């Protein structure tokens, strides 16, 4: 995956507002990459309630299926 090659930002020593801004920037980059290349979907199970497909990179979820 391309997002694995992005540099990891060490945010522990920065101000809270800077940390929030940088994490928001990383989230938007992940979403933009998914828009260009498509989602990397994997099955996701929610404790016996629901099964859905979730993107590994940006966290996008499909509506899924109920298991009740």
GROMACS elastic network, one bead per residue, 0.5 to 0.9 nm:
[ bonds ]
;  ai    aj funct       b0    kb
    1     4     6  0.57291   500
    1     5     6  0.76445   500
    1    40     6  0.85103   500
    1    57     6  0.84875   500
    2     5     6  0.56069   500
    2     6     6  0.73016   500
    2    33     6  0.82369   500
    3     6     6  0.53098   500
    3     7     6  0.87576   500
    3    29     6  0.87661   500
    3    30     6  0.68781   500
    3    33     6  0.79646   500
    3    57     6  0.71136   500
    4     7     6  0.79957   500
    4     8     6  0.88717   500
    5     8     6  0.87104   500
    9    22     6  0.80523   500
    9    23     6  0.85218   500
    9    26     6  0.89286   500
   10    13     6  0.75429   500
   10    14     6  0.84418   500
   11    14     6  0.55686   500
   11    15     6  0.83705   500
   11    16     6  0.88264   500
   11    18     6  0.83386   500
   11    19     6  0.57243   500
   11    22     6  0.81327   500
   11    23     6  0.85718   500
   12    15     6  0.83440   500
   12    16     6  0.89594   500
   12    19     6  0.79085   500
   13    19     6  0.88962   500
   14    17     6  0.83671   500
   14    18     6  0.63523   500
   14    19     6  0.61738   500
   15    18     6  0.52819   500
   15    19     6  0.61667   500
   15    20     6  0.87566   500
   16    20     6  0.62102   500
   16    21     6  0.86541   500
   17    20     6  0.51172   500
   17    21     6  0.62183   500
   17    22     6  0.86772   500
   18    21     6  0.50463   500
   18    22     6  0.61045   500
   18    23     6  0.85211   500
   19    22     6  0.52532   500
   19    23     6  0.61133   500
   19    24     6  0.84945   500
   20    23     6  0.52450   500
   20    24     6  0.60593   500
   20    25     6  0.85579   500
   21    24     6  0.51308   500
   21    25     6  0.61674   500
   21    26     6  0.87706   500
   22    26     6  0.62738   500
   22    27     6  0.86518   500
   23    26     6  0.50828   500
   23    27     6  0.62125   500
   23    28     6  0.86832   500
   24    27     6  0.50433   500
   24    28     6  0.62253   500
   24    29     6  0.86514   500
   25    28     6  0.51713   500
   25    29     6  0.62246   500
   25    30     6  0.87328   500
   26    29     6  0.51017   500
   26    30     6  0.62963   500
   26    31     6  0.87534   500
   27    30     6  0.51994   500
   27    31     6  0.63522   500
   27    32     6  0.87165   500
   27    57     6  0.89158   500
   27    58     6  0.68870   500
   28    31     6  0.50626   500
   28    32     6  0.61168   500
   28    33     6  0.86087   500
   28    58     6  0.84773   500
   29    32     6  0.50487   500
   29    33     6  0.61726   500
   29    34     6  0.86507   500
   29    58     6  0.89487   500
   30    33     6  0.51611   500
   30    34     6  0.63159   500
   30    35     6  0.87004   500
   30    57     6  0.60750   500
   30    58     6  0.55030   500
   31    34     6  0.51018   500
   31    35     6  0.62406   500
   31    36     6  0.88038   500
   31    39     6  0.89751   500
   31    57     6  0.76501   500
   31    58     6  0.54749   500
   31    59     6  0.87598   500
   31    60     6  0.87145   500
   32    36     6  0.63789   500
   32    37     6  0.87371   500
   33    36     6  0.51253   500
   33    37     6  0.60487   500
   33    38     6  0.76107   500
   33    39     6  0.86019   500
   33    57     6  0.86492   500
   33    58     6  0.88447   500
   34    37     6  0.51921   500
   34    39     6  0.51348   500
   34    40     6  0.79707   500
   34    55     6  0.87196   500
   34    57     6  0.74487   500
   34    58     6  0.72540   500
   35    38     6  0.56720   500
   35    39     6  0.76020   500
   37    40     6  0.89869   500
   39    54     6  0.85295   500
   39    55     6  0.55299   500
   39    56     6  0.76424   500
   39    57     6  0.73717   500
   39    58     6  0.79686   500
   39    60     6  0.80155   500
   40    54     6  0.78938   500
   40    55     6  0.50659   500
   40    56     6  0.56999   500
   40    57     6  0.68572   500
   40    58     6  0.89194   500
   41    53     6  0.56432   500
   41    54     6  0.52271   500
   41    56     6  0.63175   500
   41    57     6  0.87938   500
   41    60     6  0.86327   500
   41    61     6  0.85205   500
   42    52     6  0.83102   500
   42    53     6  0.53574   500
   42    54     6  0.55155   500
   42    55     6  0.64082   500
   42    56     6  0.70009   500
   43    51     6  0.70261   500
   43    52     6  0.58879   500
   43    54     6  0.63950   500
   43    55     6  0.89610   500
   44    50     6  0.83780   500
   44    51     6  0.57597   500
   44    52     6  0.52898   500
   44    53     6  0.56779   500
   44    54     6  0.60791   500
   44    61     6  0.88773   500
   45    48     6  0.71777   500
   45    49     6  0.78807   500
   45    50     6  0.61163   500
   45    52     6  0.66635   500
   45    53     6  0.87099   500
   46    49     6  0.56614   500
   46    50     6  0.52686   500
   46    51     6  0.63318   500
   46    52     6  0.83805   500
   47    50     6  0.72992   500
   47    51     6  0.89668   500
   48    51     6  0.81094   500
   48    66     6  0.86017   500
   48    67     6  0.63551   500
   48    68     6  0.76503   500
   49    65     6  0.86289   500
   49    66     6  0.59581   500
   49    67     6  0.53676   500
   49    68     6  0.63150   500
   50    64     6  0.66722   500
   50    65     6  0.55663   500
   50    67     6  0.53651   500
   50    68     6  0.79381   500
   51    63     6  0.88935   500
   51    64     6  0.54565   500
   51    65     6  0.52527   500
   51    66     6  0.65011   500
   51    67     6  0.70599   500
   52    61     6  0.66851   500
   52    62     6  0.58166   500
   52    63     6  0.65309   500
   52    65     6  0.62282   500
   52    66     6  0.87895   500
   53    60     6  0.82671   500
   53    61     6  0.56833   500
   53    62     6  0.54415   500
   53    63     6  0.81105   500
   53    64     6  0.66739   500
   54    57     6  0.88937   500
   54    58     6  0.85524   500
   54    59     6  0.58438   500
   54    60     6  0.55926   500
   54    62     6  0.66659   500
   55    58     6  0.58025   500
   55    60     6  0.51800   500
   55    61     6  0.65287   500
   55    62     6  0.89376   500
   56    59     6  0.59624   500
   56    60     6  0.81725   500
   57    60     6  0.82716   500
   61    64     6  0.77553   500
